[in-house]
Amino acid sequence: MMMLQNILQINSGDLLRIGRKALYSILDEVIFKLFSTPSPVIRSTATKLLLLMAESHQEILILLRQSTCYKGLRRLLSKQETGTKFSQELRQLVGLLSPMVYQEVEEQKLHQAACLIQAYWKGFQTRKRLKKLPSAVIALQRS
């Protein structure tokens, strides 16, 4: 668990390069460790790892929110004991999985897509004007 956490802190982009099946396996293992282990150290590490994964990749956050495999995850996390050392991370994770945060993530994703479409359109218009520029310069020189 610590090794996976260190890998994510060093290069979090590698997590999305692995296959979807392997990603599900990693998430399943981390969630299993979080709920099945009585050791607070392992549960704390699992919570921090889930939080790191959800914060660093919105795709994973969406996967945790929408997938039927993790349907009751937010409810189970909110039932965890709050007097532990890692209760702050637990609250952050529950907050990330809440519907309000999910809606903000979706709106941010739509905004990014709209900005990308606008940039492509402006680039297309600029290239179109640049193609007409030599003929306009020739017309100006003739007159």
N, C-alpha and C positions, 0 to 999 in steps of 0.2 A: 504494500500500500504506500509506504513512504517512497519507494522507488518510482512508482507511478506519479506520485505527487511531485517529486523532484523533476521528472521528465516533463511534466506539464508546466512547471514553473520556468524551466529552461527554454523549451520550445513547444508552445501549446498548439502550434499549427499541425504538428504530427498527428494529433488526435483525430483530425478530420480526414487524414489520408488513409486511415485504416478502413476496412469494410464495415458495412452497416451491421452485419452479424457479429463481428468482433466487438464493435462498439456496444451493442446490446449485451454481450457477454460481460464486458467490463462494468457497465452500469449495473447489471444484475448482481455481480459479485460485490460491488461496493455497497449497494443497498442491502444485500443479504448480511454483510458484515455489520452494517449499521444497526439492523434490527435484531440480529440473532446473538450477537456477542455481548456478554455481560461486562466485559472490560471497558472502562471509560476511555482508556487510551486509544483503543482500536476504534471505538465509536466516534471519538473526537477526530481521529485521522480520517475516517470515512466521511464524516460531515464536512470537514475542510476540503476533502477531495471532491465531493459532489458540488460544493459551493464554487470551488475553483473551476471545475468543468462547466458549470452552468453560467458563470460570469464570463468566462473567456470565449465561449462559443454559443451564439444564440441558437444555432441549429440543435444543440444538445438541450438547451432550455426548452425549445419548442417540442422536442422529442419527449422530454419529461412531462410536459403539460398535455400533449395530445395523444400520446401512445396509450393504447388500452392496457398495456403491460403495467404501466405506472399510474393507473387511474386514481387510486386512493393514497398516493404517496404524500400529498400535502396534508391530508387528514392524519395519517400515521405520524408524520413528523411533528405536527402540532400537539400530538398526544404524548410526545417524549417528555421526560422529566425536565423541568426548567431550572432546577437548582444546580446544574452541573457546570463544569468549567467551560464547556463549549456551547452554552445556551445562546450566546450572542450569534455564533455562526449558524446555529439551528434556526434562530429567528430570521436571520438574513436569508437562509435557504427557503424557509416557508414564505417569506415576503417575495422572493423571486418567483415562486411557483403560484402566487396568488393571481387571480384573474386580472386585477388592475395592472400589474406589472406586465403580464402577458399581452394585454391590450396595447400598452405603451410600446412594447417590443414590435408588435405587428404594425403599429402606426409608423414607427421608425423605419421598419423595413420597407413599407410602402413609400415613405418619403424618399428613401435612398433610391428606390426604383424610379420614382418620378424625376429625381435629379439626374439620373443616368439617361433617361429618355430625353430630357431637355438638352443635355450635353450632346448627345448624338444628333439631335435635330439642329442645334446651333452649328455643329461641325459640318453637317450636310449643307446647310444654307451658306456657310462660309466657303466651302469648296465649290459650290455652284457659282457664287459671285466671282471667285478667283478664276474659274474657267472662262467667264465672260470678260474679264479684265483686259486681256490682250486686244480683243476686238474694239473695246471702248477706247483704249489708248491710241490705236491706229486711226479711229474715227476722229479723235481730238487732234491728232497731228495733221490730218488732211485738211481740216477746216481752218 
